[in-house]
Amino acid sequence: MATANEIESAARTAIARDSRMAGADIRIKADEIGIVSLKGEAASYDQKVAAEEVIERIKGVADIVNEISVIPRESRSDDLIASEVEDSLRRCAWVDETRFSVETVNGVVFLRGIASSQRERSEAEKDARWNAGVRDVVNEIDVRPTGKVDDQEIERDARSALIKNTRIDLTEMNMSVLNGEVRLTGRVPSFVLKRVAEYVALCISSPCPASSTLSMI
């Protein structure tokens, strides 16, 4: 297993080489069990999220605590930010913008409304975070399926999707479904595979959130 120093060194190299991190000032600290803390400043909320995406791919990372502050290079009014987020939602093929509302307070975007799937909820958040001036996104969108899907059917589809992903070993993982919510527990060899398992579960026919308590081997 990688040491804290090895993880920190790999993380700094990855951040330095990623073009999305240009202009960011990121401080990285890892402990001996692979938990990485990120602090410093990013020029956009999307850059803050991108930093986490860079770090989660590094071997030995078990979890990430992202405390990066967003200091936008360009000052924008809350009304302008909200208007541009609304426009982003209108252009997105994944979401029905008529079901969502957008409010911005001091650069923090609040998304509210009802999504027909967890995928739609997630895509709405992505649409919001890419806009200039956004400091944070608070996703308060509820997921309400347009049709009733039996928990057993959801579990069957989720298991089938995970089995098809050759990077995931289901022998180290347990799954349960209650009222459409998928819960994954067990162990995986890397943090990125934890994310993969969560994403696969989210993208099945089940529209409700997937949560996990997967730990790294």
HELIX and SHEET records of a PDB file:
HELIX    1   1 ALA A    4  ARG A   17  1                                  14    
HELIX    2   2 SER A   19  MET A   21  5                                   3    
HELIX    3   3 TYR A   45  ILE A   55  1                                  11    
HELIX    4   4 ASP A   78  ARG A   91  1                                  14    
HELIX    5   5 GLU A   97  ARG A   99  5                                   3    
HELIX    6   6 GLN A  118  ARG A  129  1                                  12    
HELIX    7   7 ASP A  151  LYS A  164  1                                  14    
HELIX    8   8 LEU A  170  GLU A  172  5                                   3    
HELIX    9   9 PHE A  191  LEU A  202  1                                  12    
SHEET    1   A 3 ASP A  25  ALA A  30  0                                        
SHEET    2   A 3 ILE A  35  ALA A  42 -1                                        
SHEET    3   A 3 ASP A  63  ASN A  66  1                                        
SHEET    1   B 3 ASP A  25  ALA A  30  0                                        
SHEET    2   B 3 ILE A  35  ALA A  42 -1                                        
SHEET    3   B 3 SER A  69  VAL A  70  1                                        
SHEET    1   C 3 PHE A 100  VAL A 105  0                                        
SHEET    2   C 3 VAL A 108  ALA A 115 -1                                        
SHEET    3   C 3 ASP A 136  VAL A 143  1                                        
SHEET    1   D 3 MET A 173  LEU A 178  0                                        
SHEET    2   D 3 GLU A 181  VAL A 188 -1                                        
SHEET    3   D 3 ALA A 210  MET A 216  1                                        
END                                                                             
